[in-house]
């Protein structure tokens, strides 16, 4: 699994959770299917530009804010 996708998924989950939204409620707000949102949050799907735009809009943030820190490797975990 691509680490950048995993970090993006983690970021989406954290931002959603801060707002107190369930994954299903957030998927409805963002206009995507609940299972697709689950795939995004787990980093299992390569997210499209339009999906990122929907997610950012639903969160009330810019796309650059959504992507903030996603390209920074997580140094707390070591690769095997």
C-alpha positions as CSV (number, residue, x, y, z in Angstrom):
1,X,0.0,0.0,0.0
2,X,1.3,3.4,-0.9
3,X,2.4,5.3,2.2
4,X,1.3,8.7,0.9
5,X,-2.3,7.3,0.3
6,X,-2.2,5.9,3.8
7,X,-1.2,9.2,5.3
8,X,-3.9,11.0,3.3
9,X,-6.5,8.5,4.6
10,X,-5.3,9.1,8.1
11,X,-5.5,12.8,7.7
12,X,-9.1,12.6,6.3
13,X,-10.1,10.3,9.2
14,X,-8.6,12.7,11.8
15,X,-10.3,15.8,10.3
16,X,-13.6,14.0,10.0
17,X,-13.4,12.7,13.6
18,X,-12.5,16.2,14.9
19,X,-15.9,17.3,13.6
20,X,-17.7,14.4,15.3
21,X,-18.9,12.9,12.0
22,X,-19.3,9.2,11.4
23,X,-17.8,7.8,8.3
24,X,-21.2,7.2,6.8
25,X,-22.4,10.8,7.6
26,X,-19.3,12.3,6.2
27,X,-19.5,10.2,3.0
28,X,-23.0,11.6,2.6
29,X,-21.8,15.2,3.2
30,X,-18.9,14.7,0.7
31,X,-21.2,13.1,-1.9
32,X,-19.3,9.8,-2.1
33,X,-20.3,6.2,-1.2
34,X,-19.7,5.1,2.3
35,X,-17.6,2.1,1.2
36,X,-15.5,4.4,-1.0
37,X,-14.8,6.7,1.9
38,X,-13.7,3.7,3.9
39,X,-11.3,2.7,1.2
40,X,-9.9,6.3,1.1
41,X,-9.4,6.5,4.9
42,X,-7.6,3.2,4.8
43,X,-5.4,4.3,1.9
44,X,-6.7,1.4,-0.3
45,X,-7.8,3.6,-3.3
46,X,-6.0,6.1,-5.3
47,X,-8.1,9.1,-4.7
48,X,-9.1,11.2,-7.7
49,X,-8.7,15.0,-7.9
50,X,-12.5,15.4,-7.9
51,X,-12.9,13.2,-4.8
52,X,-10.2,15.2,-3.0
53,X,-12.0,18.4,-3.9
54,X,-15.3,16.9,-2.5
55,X,-13.6,15.9,0.7
56,X,-11.9,19.2,1.2
57,X,-15.2,21.1,0.5
58,X,-17.1,18.9,2.9
59,X,-14.5,19.6,5.6
60,X,-14.6,23.3,4.8
61,X,-10.8,23.5,4.1
62,X,-8.7,24.0,1.0
63,X,-7.1,21.1,-0.8
64,X,-3.7,22.4,0.2
65,X,-4.7,22.2,3.8
66,X,-6.1,18.7,3.2
67,X,-2.8,17.6,1.7
68,X,-0.7,19.3,4.4
69,X,1.9,16.9,5.8
70,X,0.8,14.0,3.5
71,X,4.2,14.0,1.7
72,X,6.1,13.9,5.0
73,X,7.2,10.4,5.9
74,X,6.2,9.0,9.3
75,X,9.4,8.5,11.1
76,X,7.8,6.8,14.1
77,X,7.5,3.5,12.1
78,X,10.4,1.7,10.6
79,X,10.3,-0.2,7.4
80,X,11.1,-3.9,7.5
